[in-house]
Amino acid sequence: MRPFWLVTIGLRGYDDRMRELFKTCGMQATLVFIAALLVIALQMAFQEKEIPYADNITYMAVALPLYETGIYEDGNFKNTVLPPGPNGEGMFFAPLYPAFLAGVMHFSEGLREAARCSIELVKPPLIEEQCALDFRILWGAQALLGALSALFIWLAALALFNDKRLAWLSAFLVVTLNNFAYYAGVVMAEALIMPLFYMACYGIILCWQKQSRGAALLTGLSFGALILTKPSFAYLAYFLATGFGGLGLYTLVKYKKTRALQCVFLAVAGAVLLTAPWIMRNHLKLDHAAVTFGYGPFTLSQRVAYNDMTMEEWLVSWIYGIPGEGDSIAEKLFRKESYERWSWGDPNGFYRQGNDVLRARTLEEAGGHDAHLSYLLKNYVIADLPKHIATTFPIIFRGMWVFELWVFIPYIAFIVLCLNGLKTRRYDYILYALAPWFMLGLHGFATVNIARYNIIMQGSLGIALAWGIIRLWERYRSKKTPAAGLSPVTG
């Protein structure tokens, strides 16, 4: 009975926390959500609507059969990795975003017809010409998710600094980037990943600051939903659970306190509570007890192709990967052989070779899909680990630029803020930023890594940039006025 008792305690603590939250800042939180939604809606009104292509159609090809039959299939990837289950079940993709799409389809015949037509025609020019693309209800639902993301960034900034100016500025900077509006207007899982991630990170702050059991449960549930949206978040969950678990054991042994360990238990329980039914379904229907099957080697085979780069290509990549004009600068300064393989479309480039050649070859060498991931890890990662680690850094570099025109400035503010946190023994912001940086490193290590994969970094960078702006303003206005910062830990 003890686990159920802990869950009850956690829920009670969460209710108390929410009452306190809404008592102190509930009205402003509501205003943040409404203001963010209005800005996102205005941005969407002026942005050019994308015609569905590639991943957009892939998600719809999974969601439409789910709506029509109630069976989660593999869509365009049916029979690619696993034979379907007894009723056509699949598990190549994580289920939550297609399930979200299928849920929204219940409210719009126009959305269902747009999806059906896009799936049938595939090619964007034909889709634009022949399909009635009525995505309005989906765009509206995803705009709400974007506003929710802004709200959780605001709450995190407020919890970190107890400064409403900084919290508002953080949310404003992130919303005006237009990323929330962009992903609200396309059929991509990032629309769902962002609010779930920022909710999880906000929960981490509350766990650290308050040792709130309710927040721990909320964090675990958020991570469970994230894993069901993008399985690579499971590695972040393992990393955090190990770290916090060790800290919980330390406080238990040294101070005889169980609160931290209870929080870890509740977080793990929340994640397991959401993911276990899906994993059990996959075990029973497809004989694989996992969230997905086949997607890991699918992306890793693209990534390991980059291990073939030369030292010259490695050096030039630090110019080529700068957002905006980096590729143009590289083309002017260096010989073609030093940068052309970084191009996504080059037939002999890293991406095309990994996607079109290396995947098929290594699959054959591995003897099938069951051994494909272990074969890649053994023969292309572990066997050449120093080279793989070295090539990870420029791949991280090209995928980290989520703040567009601000480029390096948020990273400068981030470094200064982290140094401030270390100096004052305030580690909560560092902990908040650790999650997106961990994912950035993972994406560089195991995927081809593009800025879209790391859009979750905009929350921590937005907060750091807002902190830097306010700090500079306060210093300019009066040297006697304390700059916004992290107060030292005392006692």
PAMI-530475 format. One record per residue: residue in three letters; x, y, z of N, C-alpha, C in turn. Coordinates in steps of 0.1 Angstrom, whole numbers, plus 5000, padded with zeros to 4 digits. Example, Ala and Ser with C-alpha at 12.3 -4.5 7.8 and 13.67 -1.06 7.14 Angstrom:
ALA513249435078512349555078513249675078
SER512849785071513749895071512950005079
//
This chain:
MET500849885000500050005000500850135000
ARG502150125004502950245005503050324992
PRO503250264980503350344968502150424966
PHE500950374969499650444967499550564977
TRP500150534989500150644999501050754995
LEU502150724989503050824984502450904973
VAL501750834964501050914953500051004959
THR499250964969498251044975498951174981
ILE500051154988500751264994501251354983
GLY501751304972502251384961501151464955
LEU499951414953498851484947498451594957
ARG498451564970497951664979498951784979
GLY500251754979501351854978501151944965
TYR500851874954500651944942499552044943
ASP498351994948497252084950497552204959
ASP498352184969498752294978499652394970
ARG500552344962501452424954500652504944
MET499652444938498852514928497952624934
ARG497452594946496652704953497552824956
GLU498752794961499752894964500152974951
LEU500352904940500752964928499653064923
PHE498353014922497353094917496953204926
LYS497153194939496953294948497853414946
THR499153384943500153484942500353544928
CYS500153464918500453514904499453454894
GLY498253404898497353344889496853434878
MET496553554882496053654872497153684861
GLN498353704866499453734856499753614848
ALA499653494853499853374845498753364834
THR497553394838496453394828496753504817
LEU497253614821497553724811498753684802
VAL499753614808500853564800500353464789
PHE499453374793498953274783498153344772
ILE497253444776496453514766497353594757
ALA498353664763499153754755500053664745
ALA500553554750501353464741500453414730
LEU499253374733498353324723498053424712
LEU497853554717497553654707498653684698
VAL499953684704501153714695501253594685
ILE501153474690501253354681500253364670
ALA498953394674497953404663498253514653
LEU498753624658499153734649500253694640
GLN501253624645502353574637501853474626
MET500953394630500453284621499653354610
ALA498953464613498153534603499053584591
PHE500353614594501153674584502253574579
GLN502353454585503353364579502753284568
GLU503653254559503253174547502953024551
LYS501852974547501552834551502352734543
GLU502852644550503652534543502752424538
ILE503152384526502452264520502952144527
PRO502152044531502651924538503651854529
TYR504751804535505751724528506451644539
ALA507151544534508051454542507451414555
ASP508051464567507551424580506151464583
ASN505651574577504251614579503351504574
ILE503651454562502751344556502951214564
THR504151184569504451064577503551064589
TYR503451174596502651174608501151164605
MET500751224594499351214591498951064586
ALA499951004580499750864575499550764587
VAL500050804599499850724611498550764618
ALA498350894618497150944626495850914619
LEU495750914606494450894599493950754601
PRO494750644599494250514602493850494617
LEU494650564626494350554640492950614643
TYR492550724636491250784637490150694632
GLU490450634620489450554613489250414619
THR490350354624490150214629490450194644
GLY491150294650491550284664492750204665
ILE493450164654494650084655495850174651
TYR496850164659498050244657498950164647
GLU499150214635499950144625501250224622
ASP501950174613503250244610503150334598
GLY501950354592501850454581502650414569
ASN503450514565504250504553505450404555
PHE505750364568506750274571506350134574
LYS505050104571504549974573505349864565
ASN505749764572506549654567508049694564
THR508449814568509749854566510749784576
VAL510349774588511149714599510549594604
LEU509349604609508649484615507449454607
PRO507049324606505749294600504649344610
PRO503549384604502449434613502049334623
GLY501349374634500849284644499549224638
PRO498849144646497749064641496549154635
ASN496449274640495449374635496049484627
GLY497349474623498049574615498749674624
GLU499049634637499649724646501149744642
GLY501649864646503049904643503649974655
MET504949994655505650064666506850134662
PHE506950174649508150234644508250374650
PHE507150444651507150584656506550584670
ALA506950684678506350714691504850754689
PRO504050714698502550724695501850854699
LEU502450944707501651044713501251154703
TYR502151204695501751314686500751264675
PRO500951144669499951094660498551074667
ALA498651034680497351024687496751164689
PHE497551264692497051404693496351444680
LEU497051414669496451444656495151374653
ALA495151244657493851164655492751224664
GLY493151274676492151334684491551454679
VAL492351544673491951664667491051634654
MET491351524647490651494635489151464639
HIS488851424651487451394655486651524653
PHE487251644653486451764653486451834640
SER487051774629487151844617487151744605
GLU486151744597486151664585487151724575
GLY487251854575488251924566489651874569
LEU490051864581491351814585491551664580
ARG490551584582490651444578490851434562
GLU490051514555490151514540491551574536
ALA492051674543493351724539494451624541
ALA494351554552495251444555495151334545
ARG493951294542493751184532494351224519
CYS494051344514494551384501496051394501
SER496651454511498051464512498751334512
ILE498251234519498851104519498751034506
GLU497751054499497550994486498451054475
LEU498651184475499451254465500851264468
VAL501251274481502651274485503451404481
LYS503451434468504251544463503651674466
PRO504351774472503851904476503151984464
PRO503751984452503152054441501752004438
LEU501551864438500251804436499351834447
ILE499851834459499051854471498451994471
GLU499352094467498952234467497852254456
GLU498052184445497152204434495752134436
GLN495752014442494551934442493851914455
CYS494551954466493951924479493352054485
ALA492252034492491652144500492252134514
LEU493252214517494052204529493452284541
ASP492552224547491852284559492452234572
PHE493452304576494152264589493852364600
ARG492752444599492552544608492452494623
ILE491652394625491452344638492752294644
LEU493652234636494952184641495852294644
TRP495852394636496652514638496252584651
GLY494952594654494452654666494852574678
ALA494652444677495052354689496552364692
GLN497352374681498852384683499252524688
ALA498452624684498752754689498552764704
LEU497552694709497252684724498452614731
LEU499052514724500252444730501452534730
GLY501552624720502652724720502452824731
ALA501252864734500952964745501252894758
LEU500952764759501252694771502752684774
SER503552664763504952664764505452794770
ALA504952904764505353034769505053054784
LEU503853004788503453014802504452934811
PHE504852814807505852744816507152804816
ILE507652874805508852944806508753064816
TRP507653134815507353244825507353194839
LEU506753084842506653024855508052984860
ALA508852924851510252884854511053004858
ALA510953114849511753234852511353294865
LEU510053294868509553354881510053274893
ALA510053134891510553054902512053074904
LEU512753094894514253114895514653244901
PHE513953354897514453484901513453564909
ASN512153524910511153594918511053744913
ASP511153754900511153894893510253884882
LYS509053954883508053944872508454014859
ARG509354114861509854184849510654084840
LEU511554014847512353914840511553794835
ALA510553754842509653644837508953684824
TRP508353814825507653864813508653874801
LEU509853934804510753954793511253814787
SER511453714795511853584791510753534781
ALA509553534785508453484777508353564764
PHE508453694765508353784753509453744743
LEU510653734748511753704739511553574731
VAL511153474738510953344732509753344722
VAL508653404726507453414717507753484705
THR508553594706508753674694509753614684
LEU510353504688511253434679510453374667
ASN509153354669508253304659508253144658
ASN509053084667509152934666507752874671
PHE507152924681505852874685504852884674
ALA504852994667503853014656504252924644
TYR505552904641505952824630505452674632
TYR505752624644505452484647503952464650
ALA503252574653501852564653501252544639
GLY501952594629501452584616501952474607
VAL502552374613503052254605502652134613
VAL502652014606502351894613503651824617
MET504151874629505351824634505251804649
ALA505951704654505851674668506351774678
GLU507151874673507751974681506652064688
ALA505452074681504352144687503952084701
LEU504051954702503751894715504951874724
ILE506051854718507351834726507551964735
MET507452084729507752204736507052224749
PRO505652224749505052234762505352124772
LEU505452004768505751894777507151914783
PHE508051954775509451974780509552084790
TYR508952194786508952314796508252284809
MET507152204808506452164820507352074828
ALA508051984822508951894829510151974836
CYS510652074829511752154834511252244846
TYR510052294845509552374856509352284868
GLY508852154866508752064877510052034883
ILE511152024875512551994881512952114890
ILE512652234886512952354895512252334908
LEU510952304908510152294920510652174929
CYS511052074922511651954930512952004937
TRP513752074930515052124936514752224947
GLN513952324944513752424954512852384966
LYS511852314963510852284974510752144978
GLN511452054971511351914973509851874973
SER509151934963507651904963507351774956
ARG506651684964506351554959505351564947
GLY504451664949503451684938504151724925
ALA505151814926505951854914506751734909
ALA507251644917507951534913507051444904
LEU505851424909504951344901504551404888
LEU504351534888504151614876505351594866
THR506551604872507751594863507751454857
GLY507551354865507551214859506551194849
LEU505351244851504251234841504651304828
SER505251424830505751504818506751424810
PHE507751364817508751284810508151164804
GLY507151104810506550984804505851024791
ALA505251144791504551194778505651234768
LEU506751284772507851324763508451194756
ILE508651094764509150964759508250904749
LEU506950924751505950874741505750964729
THR506451074730506351174718507651164710
LYS508851154718510151134712510951044721
PRO511150924718511850824727513150864732
SER513950944725515250984729515251054743
PHE514051104747514051174760514151064771
ALA514050944768514250834778515650844783
TYR516650884775518050894780518151004789
LEU517451114787517551224796516851184809
ALA515751114809515051064821516050974829
TYR516750884822517650794829518750874836
PHE519250974829520351054834519951134847
LEU518751194846518251274857517851184869
ALA517251074866516850974877518050924884
THR519150894876520350844883520950954892
GLY521051084886521551194894520751224906
PHE519451234905518651274916518551154926
GLY518551034920518550914929519750904938
GLY520950934932522150944940522151054951
LEU521551164947521451274957520451234968
GLY519351164964518351124974519051024984
LEU519850934979520550834988521450904997
TYR522151014992523151085000522451155011
THR521251225008520551295019519951195029
LEU519651075024519150975034520250925043
VAL521350895038522450845046523050955055
LYS523251075050523951175057522951245067
TYR521751275062520851355071519651285076
LYS519551155072518351075076517051135071
LYS517051195059515851255054515451175041
THR514151145040513651065029512951145018
ARG512751275021511951355012512451354997
ALA513751374995514351374982514151234975
LEU514351124982514150994977512750964973
GLN511751024981510351004978510051084965
CYS510651194963510451274950510951194938
VAL512151134940512651054929511750934926
PHE511250874936510350764934509050804927
LEU508550914931507250964925507451004910
ALA508651064907508951104893509050974885
VAL509850874889509950754882508650684880
ALA507850684891506550624890505650694880
GLY505650824879504850894870505250864855
ALA506550854853507050814839506650674836
VAL506750584845506450444843504950424841
LEU504150504848502750494847502250524833
LEU502850624827502450664813502950564802
THR504250524804504850454793504650304793
ALA504350244805504150104807503050044798
PRO501850104797500850044789501250034774
TRP501950134769502350124755503450024753
ILE504350014762505449904761504749774762
MET503849754771503149624772502449584759
ARG501749684754501049664741501949614730
ASN503149684729504149644719504649504722
HIS504849464734505349334738504249224734
LEU503049254736501949154734501649144719
LYS501649254712501249254698502449234688
LEU503649284692504749284682505949214688
ASP505849164700506949084706508249174709
HIS508049304711509149394714508749484725
ALA509349464737508949544749509749674748
ALA509349774740510049894739509050004734
VAL509450124734508650234729508550234714
THR509650214708509750204693510650094689
PHE510650054677511649954672512049994658
GLY513350014656513850044642514250184640
TYR513750274648513950414646515350454650
GLY515950394661517250424665518350394655
PRO518450274649519450254639519150334626
PHE517850364624517450444612518250584613
THR518250644624518950774626520450754628
LEU520850654635522250634638523050604626
SER522450534616523150504604523350634596
GLN522550734597522750864591523950934598
ARG523950924611524950994618526450944616
VAL526550814617527950754616528650784603
ALA527850814593528450854580529350974581
TYR529151064591529951184593531351144599
ASN531451024604532750984609533850974598
ASP533350984586534350974574534951104571
MET534551214578535151344574536651354577
THR537251434569538751464570538951574580
MET540151594584540551704593540151844587
GLU540351854574540051984567538552004567
GLU537751904565536251914566535851944580
TRP536551894590536151914604536452064607
LEU537552114603537952254605536952354598
VAL536652324586535752414578534352414583
SER533952304589532552284594532252394605
TRP533252444612532952554622532552684616
ILE532952704603532452814595531152784588
TYR531152664582529952624574528652614583
GLY528852584596527752564605527152684611
ILE527852804609527252934614525952964607
PRO524952994615523653024608523653144599
GLY522853144589522753254580523753234568
GLU524853304570525853314558527053214560
GLY527053124570528153034572528552954560
ASP527552904553527852824541528452904530
SER527853024528528353114518529853164520
ILE530153194533531453234537532453114534
ALA532052994538532952874535533152864520
GLU532152884512532352864498533252964492
LYS533353084498534253194493535653174498
LEU535853114510537153104516537952974514
PHE537152874511537852734511537552664498
ARG538352564495538152494483536952404484
LYS536352364473535052294473535052164481
GLU536152094479536251964486536251964501
SER536452084507536452094521535052114527
TYR534052154519532752174525531652104518
GLU531852064506530652014498529951894504
ARG530651814511530051694517529151724529
TRP529151854534528251894544526951934539
SER526751944526525551984520524551864521
TRP523251904524522251794526521951724513
GLY522051804502521651744489522751684481
ASP523951694485525051634477525051484477
PRO524951424465524851274464525951204472
ASN527151264472528351204479528451264493
GLY527551344497527651404510527351314522
PHE527751354534527551274546526151224547
TYR525151314546523751284549523251184539
ARG523451214526522951124516523650984516
GLN524850984519525550854520525050774531
GLY524850834543524350764554522950714552
ASN522150804546520650774544520450674533
ASP521250684522520950604510521850484509
VAL523050494514523950384512524350304525
LEU524750374535525350314547524250234554
ARG522950294555521950224562521650084556
ALA521550074543521249944536522449854538
ARG523649904536524749814537524949754551
THR524849844561525049794575523849704580
LEU522649724574521549634577521849494572
GLU522349494560522749364554523849294562
GLU524849374566525949314573525549274587
ALA524549344593524149304607523249174606
GLY522649144595521849024593520449044597
GLY519949174598518549204600518349314610
HIS517149354612516849474620517049454635
ASP516949324639517049304654518549334658
ALA519449314650520849334653521449454648
HIS520649544641521149654634521749764643
LEU521049794654521549894663522849854670
SER522849734675524049684682525249674672
TYR524949644660526049634650526649774647
LEU525749874646526250014644527050064656
LEU526550034668527250074680528650014681
LYS528649884678529949814680530949844669
ASN530549854657531449864646531650014641
TYR530750104644530950244639531050344650
VAL530650314662530750404673531850364683
ILE531650254689532650204699534050174693
ALA534050114681535250074675536050204670
ASP535350314668536050434664535550554673
LEU535550524686534950624695535650754695
PRO537050764695537650894695537250984683
LYS537150914671536750994659535251024660
HIS534450934666532950964667532751084676
ILE533551094687533451204697533851334690
ALA534951324683535551444676534551504666
THR533851414659532951464649531651504655
THR531351464667530151514674530151664676
PHE531251724679531351864682530851954671
PRO531351944659530752034648529352004645
ILE528851874647527451844645526651914656
ILE527151914669526451994679526352134675
PHE527552184670527652334667526552374657
ARG526352294647525452334636523952324641
GLY523652254652522352234656521852324668
MET522752404673522552474685521952614683
TRP521752664671521452804668519952814667
VAL519252814679517852824679517352964681
PHE518253064684517853194687518053294675
GLU518153234663518253294651519153424650
LEU518553544649519453664646520253694659
TRP519853654670520653684682521953604682
VAL522053494675523253414674523953384687
PHE525153454689525953424700525553484713
ILE524753594712524453674724523853594736
PRO522753514733522153434744523153344751
TYR524153294743525153194749526153274758
ILE526453394754527253474763526553504777
ALA525253534776524453564788524253434795
PHE524153314789524053184795525253154803
ILE526453174797527753154804527853234817
VAL527553364815527653454827526753424838
LEU525553384834524553344844524953214851
CYS525453124844525952994850527053024860
LEU528053114856529153144865528553214877
ASN527553304875526953364887526353264896
GLY525653164890525053054899526052974906
LEU527252944900528252874907528852964918
LYS529053084915529653174925528753194938
THR527453194935526553214947525953084952
ARG526452974946525952844951524452824948
ARG523952884937522552874933522652784920
TYR522252664921522352564910521152544903
ASP520052604906518752574900518652614886
TYR519252734882519252764868520052664860
ILE521252634865522152544858521452404856
LEU520652364866519952244865518852254855
TYR518152374854517152394844517752384830
ALA518952444828519552444815520152314812
LEU520452234822521152104819520352014810
ALA519052014811518251914803518351944788
PRO518152074783518252094769519752074764
TRP520752104772522052084768522451934767
PHE521851854776522051714775521551664762
MET520351714758519651664746520451714734
LEU521051834734521851884723523051794721
GLY523751754732524851664731524451524726
LEU523251474730522751344725522451354711
HIS521851464706521551474692522751484683
GLY523851544689525051554681525751414680
PHE525551334691526251204692525551104684
ALA524151114683523450994677522551034665
THR522551164661521651204650522451304641
VAL521851334630522551434621522351574627
ASN521451594636521351714644521051844635
ILE519851894637519552024631518852114642
ALA518752244639518252334650516852284654
ARG516052234646514652184650514752084661
TYR515752004661515851904672516051964686
ASN516652084685517052154698516252284701
ILE515052294695514252404697513952424712
ILE514052314720513752324734514752404741
MET515852434735516852524742516452664743
GLN515452704736515052844736514552894749
GLY514052804758513552844771514652894780
SER515652804782516752844790517552964785
LEU517752964771518453074765517653204766
GLY516353204765515553314766515553374780
ILE515553294790515753334804517053404806
ALA518153334801519453394803519553524796
LEU519053544784519053664777518353774784
ALA517153744789516353834797517153884809
TRP517753794816518553824828519653914824
GLY520353894813521453974809520954114805
ILE519854124798519354254794518954344807
ILE518254274816517854354828519054384837
ARG520054294837521254324845522054444839
LEU522154454826522854564819522054694821
TRP520754684820519854804822519954854836
GLU519954774846520154814860521454884862
ARG522554824857523854884858523955014851
TYR523255034840523255154833522555264840
ARG521355224846520555324853521155374865
SER521655284874522255324886523155214891
LYS524455254894525355154900524855104914
LYS524055194920523655164934522455064934
THR521755044922520654954922521154814919
PRO520754724928521254584926520754524913
ALA521654464906521354404893520654274896
ALA519754234886519054104888520053994888
GLY519953904897520853804898520453694908
LEU521253594910520853484918521453514932
SER520553514942520953544956521753434961
PRO522853464969523653354975522853264984
VAL523153144985522553054994523153075008
THR522253095018522753115031522153005040
GLY522752985052522252895062522452745058
//
